[in-house]
């Protein structure tokens, strides 16, 4: 038979263990900042990392018909103090979407072409970094062609906000 002290120790241990499990397990690690519903079942979500040391990472994710077609891709870093506001530029009848943060509207942080299902930034594929940059530049050129009054550039992918 166990002594009352041993039972209290076991009970306390179980409580501590349960609290550790509950506090260390998170559902996702990111929270949604904004979702752009772009029609025809298409959307782009902007998410922020829940984890903050010096800065947070910000991501975009593309969905069509509630299926992820582009997984989380980092677009910039910063700190969400409620001041970051993301927005879009469109081209090609809404098939080409550029994402920017309102403090730097000329810096396009992400571009997705729904018609071709291509995106930037994304993973560096077989062509290496040079081809990756060329792909981003091509998408930016298409976006720029329908916004001649703006001088757009690919965002530096380091700091969000101004």
VOKOL-308585 format. One line per field, with one value per residue (C-alpha): x, y, z; chain. Coordinates in pm, 1 decimal, always signed. Layout:
N
x <- X,... .
y <- Y,... .
z <- Z,... .
unit <- A,... .
# end
This chain:
162
x <- +0.0,+123.8,+165.0,-39.4,+283.2,+375.9,+24.7,+43.7,+383.3,+250.4,-58.4,+153.2,+384.1,+86.4,-47.0,+291.9,+337.3,-11.0,+54.9,+384.3,+218.0,-68.4,+152.7,+416.4,+176.0,+39.4,-210.7,-10.1,+255.3,+110.7,-189.5,-380.2,-339.0,-543.6,-706.4,-768.2,-1073.1,-1006.1,-1316.3,-1366.1,-1274.3,-926.7,-760.8,-424.7,-369.3,-103.7,+11.3,+253.0,+461.6,+343.4,+704.7,+892.3,+1251.5,+1395.5,+1145.9,+856.8,+834.7,+546.0,+419.9,+174.2,-27.4,-235.8,-557.0,-794.3,-1126.9,-1003.1,-702.5,-352.2,-174.5,+119.6,+226.2,+355.4,+630.0,+811.0,+783.3,+943.5,+1025.9,+927.9,+707.0,+328.6,+222.1,-107.6,+40.6,+123.8,-137.6,-100.3,-274.4,-285.3,-225.1,-392.6,-328.4,-438.3,-807.2,-738.4,-527.0,-198.3,-182.2,+97.9,+114.7,+267.1,+276.0,+127.4,+441.5,+624.0,+364.5,+627.6,+795.9,+612.5,+662.2,+489.9,+335.0,+104.8,-26.8,-344.8,-367.7,-18.0,-12.5,+330.9,+444.5,+730.7,+889.7,+885.4,+1138.7,+1454.2,+1409.4,+1649.5,+1752.5,+1919.7,+1914.5,+1962.8,+1662.2,+1461.7,+1529.0,+1447.5,+1113.1,+1030.5,+1137.7,+914.5,+610.8,+689.7,+715.5,+366.7,+229.5,+412.2,+271.7,-78.2,+36.6,+252.0,+204.1,+388.5,+754.4,+745.6,+1034.2,+1067.4,+1076.0,+1402.5,+1238.2,+1391.2,+1181.4,+805.0,+681.5,+856.8 .
y <- +0.0,+349.7,+615.3,+938.1,+1129.2,+897.8,+932.5,+1313.9,+1309.0,+1087.5,+1306.3,+1623.4,+1464.5,+1378.3,+1732.9,+1884.0,+1638.9,+1717.5,+2092.7,+2051.8,+1852.3,+2101.3,+2411.1,+2271.2,+2149.8,+2413.6,+2356.9,+2521.5,+2773.0,+3047.3,+3276.0,+3429.2,+3802.3,+3846.0,+3637.5,+3776.8,+3607.5,+3644.7,+3484.9,+3149.0,+2966.5,+3123.5,+3285.0,+3392.9,+3399.1,+3598.9,+3431.1,+3523.1,+3296.5,+3270.7,+3231.1,+3551.2,+3586.6,+3893.4,+3898.3,+3701.5,+3538.7,+3623.0,+3378.4,+3348.3,+3043.1,+2998.3,+2796.7,+2697.8,+2537.6,+2509.2,+2301.8,+2428.7,+2479.2,+2672.0,+2577.6,+2833.1,+3043.6,+3311.9,+3663.9,+3879.8,+3921.4,+4183.0,+4219.7,+4223.3,+4512.2,+4547.9,+4801.2,+4571.6,+4585.8,+4363.7,+4433.1,+4317.6,+4436.0,+4239.2,+4183.0,+3943.9,+3980.0,+3881.2,+3575.2,+3742.4,+3867.6,+4066.1,+4098.0,+4401.7,+4558.2,+4908.6,+5072.4,+4968.5,+4940.9,+4933.7,+4626.1,+4315.2,+4046.2,+3762.5,+3701.7,+3418.7,+3339.9,+3134.1,+3061.2,+2907.5,+2802.0,+2956.5,+3153.6,+3362.4,+3330.0,+2956.4,+2683.9,+2707.6,+2437.1,+2272.1,+2598.9,+2729.4,+3081.7,+3261.8,+3096.7,+3154.2,+3530.0,+3531.8,+3367.6,+3635.7,+3909.3,+3764.0,+3760.6,+4112.6,+4233.8,+4097.6,+4269.9,+4594.7,+4599.1,+4664.1,+4922.4,+5165.3,+5445.0,+5242.9,+5147.8,+4795.7,+4582.2,+4243.1,+4285.1,+4221.3,+3952.4,+4081.1,+4345.5,+4397.8,+4745.4,+5074.7 .
z <- +0.0,-87.1,+173.2,+143.2,+71.0,-218.0,-361.7,-343.8,-514.7,-796.2,-832.6,-840.0,-1097.3,-1320.3,-1297.3,-1384.3,-1671.5,-1805.8,-1789.4,-1975.1,-2251.0,-2284.5,-2290.1,-2524.7,-2795.6,-3028.7,-3303.8,-3580.5,-3481.7,-3705.0,-3686.2,-3971.5,-4021.8,-4339.6,-4608.8,-4954.4,-5106.9,-5477.9,-5629.5,-5801.4,-5478.3,-5475.6,-5174.9,-5041.4,-4665.5,-4482.8,-4161.5,-3885.3,-3669.6,-3312.1,-3207.0,-3138.2,-3032.1,-3201.1,-3489.9,-3633.8,-3973.9,-4205.8,-4466.3,-4749.6,-4849.7,-5165.6,-5174.0,-5453.5,-5364.3,-5000.8,-5111.8,-5049.8,-5383.6,-5237.5,-4884.4,-4635.9,-4793.6,-4596.8,-4738.1,-4469.3,-4101.6,-3846.2,-3542.7,-3557.5,-3337.6,-3521.6,-3765.7,-4058.7,-4331.3,-4633.7,-4962.9,-5325.7,-5680.0,-5956.3,-6326.5,-6601.6,-6509.6,-6148.4,-6230.5,-6128.2,-5769.0,-5607.3,-5227.6,-5057.5,-4712.1,-4711.1,-4567.6,-4887.0,-5164.3,-5439.4,-5284.9,-5397.2,-5133.3,-5320.2,-5661.5,-5761.5,-6108.4,-6069.6,-6442.8,-6464.1,-6095.8,-6047.5,-5749.8,-5617.7,-5369.5,-5364.9,-5339.7,-5548.9,-5809.6,-6051.1,-6215.7,-5901.0,-5755.2,-6087.4,-6250.7,-5931.8,-5952.3,-6325.5,-6250.2,-5993.4,-6235.2,-6510.7,-6282.6,-6163.6,-6524.5,-6597.4,-6287.5,-6372.5,-6726.9,-6592.0,-6337.0,-6539.8,-6284.6,-6019.2,-6001.8,-5862.4,-5742.4,-5580.1,-5204.2,-5024.7,-4807.2,-4490.5,-4318.2,-4319.4,-4252.0,-4244.4 .
unit <- A,A,A,A,A,A,A,A,A,A,A,A,A,A,A,A,A,A,A,A,A,A,A,A,A,A,A,A,A,A,A,A,A,A,A,A,A,A,A,A,A,A,A,A,A,A,A,A,A,A,A,A,A,A,A,A,A,A,A,A,A,A,A,A,A,A,A,A,A,A,A,A,A,A,A,A,A,A,A,A,A,A,A,A,A,A,A,A,A,A,A,A,A,A,A,A,A,A,A,A,A,A,A,A,A,A,A,A,A,A,A,A,A,A,A,A,A,A,A,A,A,A,A,A,A,A,A,A,A,A,A,A,A,A,A,A,A,A,A,A,A,A,A,A,A,A,A,A,A,A,A,A,A,A,A,A,A,A,A,A,A,A .
# end
